[in-house]
Every structure is written in structure tokens, then in C-alpha cells.
Amino acid sequence: MGDERPEMTEEHDLVGRIAALQEEVDQLRRAVASHAVVDQAIGVIIAVSGLRPEQGWEVLREVSQRTNTKLRVVAAQVVGWADRGTLPDPTRATLSTVLAAHHPPLGRALVRRPYRAWGAEVRERSPRA
């Protein structure tokens, strides 16, 4: 009887470790997916504003903080904006303000119009053009 307890404890420990590893794998998968959306959102911001990648990150982070919205949610909204041409009002207004602070020539005008209408203006005004 004394031999059964250590085996059960080892088996229980192993089951617990497996469960913890499965949870960690799930968290890592969510993090990778979230990171991809954040990277895409930064790409949208730098494409339409002419900002550098680190500035695109700052814009995204600042919009998240000012709207009290998780970064991954704001990122998904920005990526959706590129696809659908619309943003939720609080995000749109805040993104407009933040972009104006980082890139005054484009700032407010870009966010008020549908995303698809930007092409020519971004090429004309972008510091990289």
C-alpha cells in the first residue's frame, strides 16, 4: 500500500504539469495571433501617415491608452479600418488627434475620410515620398 501513494503523487504531478503546459501553449498561441494583428495595424498606420515604424507603434499605443481600450482591440479596429474603411467613433477621434500630433500635415484629414480615399494624398504629403 505504501508503494501506491508515491506513484499516484507522481501521476498527479505529471497531469498537473501537462495541464500547465497546455495552458502555456494556448497563451503563446493567443500572443502570437495578437502580435500579428498589432504588426498589421502598425503597418496600416505607417502606410497612411508616412511615419516610421516606431512612431506607428507609439500612435497605436497612445490611442489604446487614451481610449482605455486593449491594444489588441485597437489594433483589430485599425486593421478592420483598412478593410472596411470605418473606425468606431472614439477610436477614430483619438487616432485623428494622435496622428495630428505626430504628423500635422496628414493628421485629422486622413481619419475623417474613408481609408480607400487616401492613396494620392498620402503619396503627395508623405515625408518619404
C-alpha positions in Angstrom: 0.0 0.0 0.0 2.8 2.4 0.8 4.1 2.0 -2.8 0.8 3.2 -4.4 0.9 6.7 -2.9 4.2 7.8 -4.5 3.1 6.6 -7.9 -0.3 8.4 -7.6 1.5 11.5 -6.5 3.9 11.3 -9.4 1.0 10.7 -11.8 -0.9 13.6 -10.3 2.1 15.8 -10.6 2.5 14.8 -14.3 -1.1 15.5 -15.0 -0.7 18.9 -13.4 2.4 19.7 -15.4 0.7 18.6 -18.6 -2.3 20.9 -17.9 0.1 23.8 -17.1 2.0 23.3 -20.3 -1.2 23.1 -22.4 -2.3 26.4 -20.8 1.0 27.9 -21.6 0.8 26.8 -25.2 -2.7 28.3 -25.5 -1.4 31.6 -24.1 1.5 31.6 -26.5 -0.8 31.0 -29.5 -3.0 33.9 -28.4 0.0 36.1 -28.0 1.3 35.2 -31.5 -2.1 35.9 -33.1 -2.4 39.2 -31.2 1.2 40.2 -32.1 0.4 39.6 -35.8 -2.6 41.9 -35.6 -0.6 44.6 -33.8 2.1 44.4 -36.5 -0.6 44.7 -39.3 -2.1 47.8 -37.5 1.3 49.4 -37.3 1.7 48.8 -41.0 -1.6 50.5 -41.7 -0.7 53.5 -39.6 2.8 53.9 -41.2 1.4 53.3 -44.7 -1.2 56.1 -44.4 0.8 58.6 -42.4 4.4 58.2 -43.6 5.6 57.8 -40.0 8.4 55.5 -39.1 7.6 52.1 -37.6 8.5 53.1 -34.1 6.2 56.1 -34.4 3.4 53.9 -35.7 3.8 51.8 -32.6 3.6 54.9 -30.4 0.5 56.1 -32.2 -1.2 52.7 -31.7 -0.1 52.6 -28.0 -1.3 56.1 -27.3 -4.7 55.5 -28.9 -5.1 52.4 -26.8 -4.2 54.3 -23.6 -6.4 57.4 -24.4 -9.4 55.3 -25.2 -8.8 52.8 -22.4 -9.0 50.0 -24.9 -6.8 47.0 -25.0 -4.0 47.4 -27.6 -5.0 44.2 -29.5 -8.6 45.6 -29.8 -7.4 48.9 -31.1 -5.1 47.1 -33.5 -8.0 44.9 -34.8 -10.1 48.0 -35.3 -7.3 49.7 -37.3 -6.8 46.6 -39.4 -10.6 46.5 -40.0 -10.5 50.1 -40.9 -8.1 49.3 -43.7 -10.5 46.7 -44.9 -13.9 48.3 -44.3 -13.0 52.0 -44.3 -14.6 52.8 -41.0 -13.5 53.0 -37.3 -15.6 53.2 -34.2 -16.1 56.9 -33.3 -14.0 57.0 -30.1 -11.1 55.3 -31.8 -11.4 57.4 -34.9 -11.4 60.7 -33.0 -8.5 59.7 -30.8 -6.5 58.3 -33.8 -7.1 61.6 -35.6 -5.8 63.6 -32.6 -2.8 61.4 -32.1 -1.9 61.3 -35.8 -2.2 65.1 -35.9 0.3 65.4 -33.1 2.8 63.0 -34.8 2.2 64.2 -38.4 0.4 67.5 -38.6 0.1 67.7 -42.4 -1.9 64.5 -42.6 -3.4 64.0 -39.1 -7.0 64.9 -38.9 -7.9 64.9 -42.6 -6.9 61.3 -43.1 -9.0 59.8 -40.3 -12.2 61.7 -41.3 -12.2 60.2 -44.8 -12.6 56.6 -45.8 -9.3 54.7 -45.8 -9.6 53.8 -49.5 -9.6 57.6 -50.5 -6.2 58.2 -49.1 -3.8 56.9 -51.7 -3.0 60.0 -53.7 -2.9 62.4 -50.7 -0.6 60.1 -48.7 1.8 59.9 -51.7 1.7 63.7 -52.1 2.3 64.7 -48.5 4.3 61.8 -47.1 7.8 62.8 -46.0 9.0 59.5 -47.5 7.5 60.3 -50.9 
